[in-house]
Amino acid sequence: MVGAGDGRGYKKIIVGVCVMEKKAFSAPMRQILDRIKAFGEFEILHFGDRVILEDPIESWPICDCLIAFYSSGFPLKKAEEYAALRKPFLVNELEPQHLLHDRRKVYERLEMFGISVPRYALVNREETYQELDYFIEDEDYVEVHGNRFWKPFVEKPVDGDDHSIMIYYPSSAGGGMKELFRKVGNRSSEFHPEVRRVRREGSYIYEEFMPTGGTDVKVYTVGPEYAHAEARKSPVVDGVVMRNPDGKEIRYPVLLTPNEKQMAREVCIAFRQAVCGFDLLRSEGRSYACDVNGWSFVKNSHKYYDDAACVLRKMFLDAKAPHLSSVIPPTLPWKVNEPVQPSERLTRQGSGVIGSSGQSEELRCVIVVIRHGDRTPKQKVKLKVTEENLLNLMLKYNGGRPRSETKLKSAVELQDLLDATRMLVPRPGVGSDNEAEDLEHAEKLRQVKAVLEEGGHFSGIYRKVQLKPLKWVKVQKSNGEGEEERPVEALMVLKYGGVLTHAGRKQAEELGRYFRNNMYPGEGTGLLRLHSTYRHDLKIYSSDEGRVQMSAAAFAKGLLDLEGQLTPILVSLVSKDSSMLDGLENVSIEMEKAKTRLNEIITSGARTIPSNGTSECPWMVDGAGLPSNASELLPKLVTLTKKVTEQVRVLAKHEDENLAETSPYDVILPYDQAKALGKTNIDIDRIAAGLPCGSEGFLLMFARWKKLERDLYNERKERFDITQIPDVYDSCKYDLLHNAHLNLEDLDELFKVAQLLADGVIPNEYGINPKQKLKIGSKIARRLLGKILIDLRNTREEALHVAVVKGNQDNCSNSTKTAKANKVFPPNISIKTDDIRRSNTTSEMSIDQDDDDDKETKYRLDPKYANVMTPERHVRTRLYFTSESHIHSLMNVIRYCNLDESLQGEAGLVCQSALESLYKTKELDYMSHIVIRMFENTEVALEEPRRFRIELTFSHGADSSPLESNDGKVASLNQEHTLPIMGPERLQDVASYLTLEKMEKMIRPFAMPAEDFPPPSTPAGFSGYFLRSALVLERLVNLWPFHKNAHTNGK
């Protein structure tokens, strides 16, 4: 009789290990098999490579239970024949293992069992490079059988053993491809910026790229009732493998949600593999299986080894000796000799922070609103066009509608426009008319051509063109049947520039590094540790502008200590939210009023007018900050602008003459912006050659200055346009920083004059006095303010929940019921707060930017398996990257909120000294940021307002003072072209104590209410998934149940 070998006459159960020796004697396999053997009920029998490969199956050892799985070189068919002959109990069935070698069959089986997979399509080729009529490839998408996949998308070989997986990125993010592969040293992926076309030599699966926040989850099952999950840094981010001092990849155990546990059970059953590993993607509140690997064990986890041995023991006993008890012994037999596993000591984050009451606090939340980094000046060209080529182009891309405008942005569209423009641009000195209007039109056409040719390609450089029809005529239809309208004149508007510079990328990355080391109290590397263990809830949002998105990616690179290009980081970690971080449409009337009043004050020479102001509060007057001699500075500004423009004109003339000697179809390659997307250093060769920094040539540099000269002062009307002052200052600062080597005379003097005026004009464009600033600011930042309050409330509710649970655990730590339940199958406790309430696919979606706390998916570290002192520790970080307008608006609400009628008599959020500092600051430069940190004092009662304290700090960003001096700092700038970022300043007195309750009270009147945020919606491409059916699932489960009567082949 089969049973325990303890002297009662029972023979031991023989467990055969029929796998290649490399796998059979791996550390995890040895650890688990040694534990199974230690129970005393089993004999472990290794077949060995020679037997497996050379001996006939009839001479293979006979066993009761068989562990057999495919690895390189393993004869799977032979093992199947052995199993059919001897009929042992199979831990992993053999026939389904063939499925794992074909990703098409894996996805088909997953869908059959209702397991969510990313949206995908198959491209099957019978021969290499076979052309398929159902497969279309465009610049930014592929289309399979009419199913379109926009970049970023994933390309997987159908061969499950081919691990060369590609991710293709959109041109708007810089383009390129990232290749994922099996780990080689410390690399798991490589980025190829020049590769933009997909592979065509074989058959592939194309699937939607799922943003996972830079983290992958690997799930390990041991039978359908047990699943262990570990998280690691995703290879799609930077491809650098994180390893511990022993050289092993760093992974952290995480809890599975109830839905994910059900998914693990279904994968186990679907493939009839008791011990099985699969990859889990967590994206936008849902989970997807994207790869099934078959037999897999966790590495370096003694707790997992214990669990796996116990589960396998029960499985073997149920199959071969069901009459014996499978209850786990009170003391595991191997525990006596097991070495104590060292706990990784982690300095408790936030434990060193002392509040005003002298008590220790815990950091709970970091919210930062950040302006983008240094950029090139934003430019616009407007010209009326009547040329047939351009009008036809407009009709081509607007569907032939004569009164509809067209927007051209893609590479194909811009190439068409460039081809048409090249045919129209007159050669310098050839066919030029002396009429000023014709000369200006030709000059603008040359400018359009130069902008389109900039960089030699259309990726990575911000350019877009609008063609708006202005006049139409009736013409005879081509078929002679009636008349139709045709445009004869259109307005072309070309917008370009505003691109993040090498200095902007460097600033953002260095600021991210500063945050990593200084914003999270505790160890310098504590944030990385916190982030990798699912105890750091990080989300990064950006507006739609390319410079803002790239700033966010560069900051993330420094914050998380990533490597490589920005494109994969951007796609993996940054979410766009233009509705929250873009746009000024709803305040255009108020801002126009402010600019009109500002113009009156400056041009009339009137003094600023108090509006409730006192000598202690000089910011309370209309037009505060304007220089008293503003009307005298304007003519000086115009004169100096003309001088600088003339110098650039001479430089551009030489470049134009050189261009006249080239073919009209030669493409000038002054600068490759795509290759520079990840650079943080200047192009030394261009500087040495006396060319402008970056991608701008002298022709475009002259066009930039000429436009400023023309728009700043209308000589015919003798009228100044003060709205051009910020643009003049912008150009001055850019050329002083990046083009100092051109030695433009009077540029430094122009900078000083423009700075004096801009320091007064720019803050007043967002309101001429504090009350108007508050009104405009609350409209621009209303949605962002609402989201910030939601972030703070979510954090508070979560912290209170953790405190209550922890208190309950402390009160009933000796509960025998819990101990008993955890003995055999340690449960991975649910971390989704309202999983019971939400049952269908759509309602399971949860998007943090739109949701409040009770709908937010929260992923957590598994405390039972993680060697971490504070597994319940959790910090929420929200980063919002935006433009200057939102920084000014948010700051105006924070400092002037107490002026609102509903808050009369309330003390403000900003102290007097900080108000004075802000008044003197004027400019909120590149990388300026506002930081809101929330701390929890765990020694204060849960219901007390003082339990949660808010700390407000801000930095005005880049320090332009080096540009104002002539000392050694300037020489340093000439080498780096990068202004340093100022450190944060407190907005409150040191002794003050701002509670969350007070913060909410002061901000709520200006914030979008939580209930006005739109409900979570299913993202594009998520529709049409296989919805789970309880009846279908029950029927499929019965195909391979895991219980003692399931296997007849072993009876």
GUGU-689976 format. One record per residue (C-alpha): x, y, z negated. Coordinates in steps of 0.2 Angstrom, whole numbers, plus 5000, padded with zeros to 4 digits. Each point is the difference from the previous one (the first is absolute). Example, Ala and Ser with C-alpha at 12.3 -4.5 7.8 and 13.67 -1.06 7.14 Angstrom:
2
506249784961
500650175003
END
This chain:
1051
500050005000
500650175004
500250114985
501250074988
501749914997
500050024981
500249814996
498149965001
500349905016
499550135013
501250035014
500450185005
499250095014
501350015014
500150185008
500949995017
500950155006
500149985019
500850175005
501750065007
501350004987
500350185001
498250034994
499949854988
501550064990
499650195000
499950084983
498150024999
499749825006
501349934987
499250114986
498249945004
500549815003
501050004984
498550064990
498949875008
501249874996
500150064982
498249964997
500649815000
498549955011
500950015017
501549945009
500850125013
500649915016
501050105013
500049925018
501550105006
500550065017
500749845006
498549904996
498850135007
501050025017
500749835003
499049864992
498349935006
498550054990
499749824995
501650014990
499750164991
499749994982
498249974994
499250134988
498450054992
500050185004
501050095014
500750175001
500450035019
500150165010
500750065016
501750105000
501350015014
500549835006
498649904991
499149875010
498250044996
499249875012
501149874992
499450054982
498249995006
500249825006
500849964983
498550084991
498849905011
500949844996
500250024981
498550124996
500850094986
499250154992
500550155010
500450164991
500050095017
499149915014
501249985015
498950015015
499450184997
501950064998
500050005019
498950155000
501250104991
501250005015
498850105010
499450174994
498449995012
499449844991
500450074983
498950165003
498749895008
499949894984
500050154989
498650075009
499149845000
500050004981
499550184999
501650074994
500450185005
501450035012
500550165009
499250045016
500949915014
500049945018
501049865009
501050035016
500449825007
501349995014
500349835009
501650065007
501350144995
499650175005
498349955007
498950155005
498349994992
498550105006
499250004983
501650084992
500350195001
501450104993
500050184998
501150134991
499149984983
499049845001
499849835008
498349935005
499649825000
498349955008
499450174997
500550004982
501150154997
501450004987
500750184997
501850014993
500549964987
499749825004
500849834997
500649885013
500349824994
500649855011
498749865000
501449884994
499949994981
501949964999
500550165010
500150144986
500550145012
498550114997
499950185007
499050154995
499850145013
499850184994
499050145008
500950145009
499250134988
501049924986
501649995011
499749845009
501249854999
499849824994
500549914984
500549825001
499749894985
501049844998
500549874987
501250084987
501850025006
501050064985
499150164994
499150035016
498249945004
499650125015
500850125012
499350165008
500350035018
499550175005
500249985018
498949855002
498250045005
499449865012
499449844993
500749835004
499449905015
501049845001
498849904990
498349984991
499750124986
498750054987
499650194999
499350064983
499550164992
501450064988
499350004982
500750144989
500449924983
501050144991
501649925004
499749844990
499749825006
499249864989
500549825001
498749874993
500549834994
498749874997
500249844990
498349925004
498450105003
499850064982
501750074997
500850155009
501550104996
500450175009
501650105001
500350175008
501550065009
500650155010
499349985018
501349985014
499050125010
500550154989
501950005002
500649825002
501150014985
499849854988
500050044982
501049884990
500449984982
501849984993
500049825004
499750035018
498149945000
498750105008
499050104987
498149954999
498850034987
498549904995
498350085003
498249974995
498849945014
498350075001
498549875000
499850025019
501949965002
499949854989
498549945010
501150035016
501449904992
498849854997
499350015018
501850005007
500449854990
498549915006
500050065018
501749935003
499949854988
501650064992
500049994981
501750094998
499950145013
500750185002
499150135010
500350195003
498750124993
499750185007
499250124988
499350155010
498750134997
499249904986
499949835009
501149855002
500549905015
501049845003
501350035014
501149854999
499949824993
501749924996
499549834993
501049934986
500850144989
500650014982
500350164990
501850034996
500750054983
498549984989
500049884986
498250044996
499549955018
501049844999
499149954984
498350045008
500449915017
500649844990
498450004990
498950025015
500949875010
500049884986
498150024998
499849975019
501049845000
499149934985
498350045007
500549915016
500949854994
499549984981
498450094997
499749894984
501450094992
499850174992
500750155009
500050124986
501650094998
501049954984
500050134986
501950025003
500749985018
501449874999
501350115008
499850154990
501249944986
501550015011
499550145012
501150164999
499250164994
499650105015
500750184997
498750145001
500550145011
500050154988
499250155007
500150174992
498250054996
499650135013
499550164992
500449954982
501250144999
498850145003
499550104985
498450105000
499750164990
499449904985
501749905000
499249845004
500649885014
499050015016
499849885015
500150075018
498449955009
499850105016
501150115012
499150105013
501050115011
499550115015
501550045011
500350115015
500949935014
501950025003
501050125011
499350015018
500350085017
498950155003
498249975006
499850065018
498550035012
500050055019
498450065008
499850035019
498650005012
500349885015
499249995017
501249885008
499149855008
501149874992
499650064982
498250015003
499949825008
501049944985
498750084988
498649915010
501049835000
500050004981
498350074996
499049885010
499750125014
499050124990
500350175007
499550104984
500849884987
501750034993
501449874999
501349964987
501649925006
501149924987
500549835005
501649965010
499149965016
499050164999
501550114996
501049925014
498650045013
500050184994
501950015001
500049935018
498750135005
500950144991
501749965008
499250035017
499450174995
501550074990
500950125012
501949985000
500950144991
500350145013
499049915014
498350065006
499750114985
498850155001
500450164992
498350024993
500149994981
498549894998
500749875013
501750014991
499249964983
499049865007
501549925008
501050024984
498649914990
499949865013
501949984997
499750004982
498749865001
501249905011
501450024987
498949954986
499449855009
501749955005
500750024982
500949854994
499849905016
498449914994
498350034992
500249914983
500450084983
499850185006
498450094996
499250065017
498250015005
499250095014
498250065002
499250055017
498450104999
499150045016
499650195001
499250025018
499049895012
499450015018
498849895009
500849895014
499349875012
500149824994
501349905009
498649895007
499150155006
498549974990
499650164990
501250114989
500949984985
501050114987
501850015001
501250104988
501150135008
500850074984
500449934983
500950054984
501549894996
500550004982
501649914995
500449974982
501749944995
501350014986
499749984982
501049844999
500949954985
501950035001
501449904994
500150124985
498149974997
500349814999
501550024989
499050124988
498649874999
501149854997
501050094986
498450064992
499349835000
501749944992
499850144987
498349944995
500549824999
501450054987
499150144991
498149995001
499849844991
500750004983
501149854995
501349915010
500650095016
499549845010
498549984990
498850055014
500749875012
499749874986
498350074996
499550005019
500649835004
499049924986
498350075005
500050114985
500350155011
498450055010
500750105014
499050085014
500750135012
498950115011
500450125014
499250135011
499949965019
501550115004
501649905005
501150104990
499049974984
499949815004
501949995002
500350104984
498949884991
501049855008
501750084996
499450034982
499449824998
501749955006
500950094986
498749964987
500049815003
501949995005
499649945017
501149995015
499950025019
498950105011
498550104995
498749925013
499749844991
499950084983
498850135007
498849865007
500249894985
499850124985
499250175006
498150025002
499350145011
498650114993
499750155010
498450054992
500850024983
501750075006
499750095016
498950145007
499550184996
498450015010
498850034986
501050154993
500450095017
498850144996
500750044982
501849995006
499650125015
499350124987
501649984989
501150035016
499050165005
500150074983
501949964999
500250095017
499250154993
501150014985
501649975010
499750115015
499250154990
501450004988
498749994986
500649954983
499349834993
498450034991
499749924983
498549894998
499949964981
501950024999
501250054986
501850044999
500249834992
499149915015
500650085016
499349865010
498250064997
500150145013
499549995018
501549965011
501149964985
501849965005
500050115016
501550125001
499650184997
500950055016
499149865011
499450135013
501950065002
500649825001
498949965015
500950115013
501749934994
499349825002
499650045018
501650085004
501149864993
498949865008
500350085017
501950004997
500049824995
498949955015
501150095012
501549904994
499149845002
499450055018
501850025005
500449824994
498449945008
500550085017
501649905000
499149844997
498750055014
501450035012
500849834996
498349925003
499850085017
501549895006
499149844995
498749905009
498250054996
499649824995
501649974988
499449974983
501050104987
500449904985
500550134987
499549904985
499349834996
498750034987
499449824998
501849954995
500050144988
498449954991
501049924986
501550125000
500450124986
501650075008
500250145013
500649965017
501850054999
500349995019
498650125005
500650134987
501849985006
499450035018
499250164994
498249945003
498550034989
499749874986
498849865003
499049985016
499850185005
500950085015
500450185002
498550025012
498849944987
500950104987
499850165011
498249965003
499749994981
500850174997
499250085015
498349954994
500350074983
500650175007
498550015012
498749954986
500850104986
499750175007
498950055014
500850155008
498650065011
498850004985
501450054988
499349864988
500949894988
499449824998
500449954981
499449825003
501749985010
501050054985
500149824993
500549935017
501450135001
500649954983
499849815005
501150025015
501350114991
500249874986
500149865012
501450085011
500950064985
500049834993
500249895015
500850125014
501250104989
501449945012
499250105014
500550164991
498550115004
500350174995
498750094988
499249834997
500450014981
499350184999
498449945009
499949864988
500050124985
498750125007
498949855006
500249924982
499450164991
498550015011
499649815000
500149994981
498650125000
499049955015
499949814998
499349984982
498750145004
499449905016
499249884988
499150144990
500350194998
499849984981
499849864987
498149985002
500149995018
501549884999
498949894988
498650005013
501049965015
501149884990
498549904994
499349985017
501649945008
500549884986
498249954994
500249825006
501849984994
499550074983
498549884999
501249865004
501350054987
498650004986
499549835006
501849944999
500150074982
498349924995
500549835007
501650004990
499150054984
498749875002
501249865004
501150054986
498649994988
499449835007
501849934997
500050074983
498349924995
500549835008
501750014991
499250044984
498849855002
501449895004
500950054985
498549964989
499749835007
501749945005
499849844991
498449955010
500149815003
498850015014
501250115011
501549884996
499049855005
499450085016
501850055005
500849834997
499749905016
499650145013
500650174994
498850125008
500550155010
498850124992
498950125011
500650185002
498650065011
498950104988
498349965008
500349855010
498449924995
499050155005
500750005018
499749855010
500050045019
501550045011
499650185002
499750044982
501749924995
500950135010
500750134989
500950165006
500850094985
499950175008
498249995001
499549904985
499950024981
500749884987
498649875000
500349965018
501850005001
501049845003
501449984987
501449885002
501049954985
501549914994
499749824993
500550024981
500249814998
501349985013
500950165001
501550034988
499650184997
499750074983
498650115004
498949925014
498550104995
501050165004
499350105015
500450165008
499050085014
500950115013
499150105013
501050105013
499150125011
501150085014
499250155008
500450175008
500350174992
498250055000
499549864988
501450044989
499550184998
498249964998
500349874987
501250114990
498750155001
498649894993
501249944986
500650174994
498450105003
498649874996
499650094983
499450165011
498549915006
498450064992
499549834993
501649994991
500150184992
500950004984
500949845003
501950004998
500849975017
501049845004
501650105004
500950104986
500550185002
501949975003
499649885014
498850125007
501450135001
501149875007
498849965014
499750185004
501950025002
500149845011
499050065014
500549865013
499549824998
501349945011
500349835008
499849854988
499250114987
498949894989
498850004985
500249864988
498649944988
500549874988
498849924987
500649924984
499149894988
500350014981
499649824995
500050054981
498550125002
498249934999
499349955017
498650124999
501150154996
500350135014
501950014994
500349825005
500350065018
501250155003
500350085017
501650085005
500150125015
501650055008
500450075017
501550045012
500150135013
501049885011
501450055010
501250134993
500350135013
501250114990
501549935008
499450085016
499950174992
501849994994
501750005009
501049894988
500649835001
498249935000
499850055018
501549905006
499349854992
498350035009
500950015016
500649824998
498449934993
498650125006
499049954985
499350114986
500049924982
498349974992
499750094984
499649904984
498350004992
499450144988
498749984987
498350085002
499649994981
500950064984
501049864992
498950004985
498449995009
498949855002
498949985015
498849864998
499249915015
498350064994
500650185002
500849975017
498349935006
499050144994
501150135008
500149915017
498349925002
499150165006
501250015015
500149815004
499049895011
498949894989
500449824999
498249955007
500350115016
501549895005
499449895014
499749814995
501349875005
499849955018
500749855010
501650065009
500049995019
500449825006
499349924985
498349965006
499549835007
500949894987
499349834996
498950034984
500149874987
498549884998
499849904985
499249865009
501449995013
501350014987
499249864990
499949895015
501950035005
500649984982
499349825000
501249965015
501449984987
499550024982
501350004987
499449884987
500449824994
498849925012
500550105015
501449885007
499549835006
501749975008
500849994983
498749884992
END
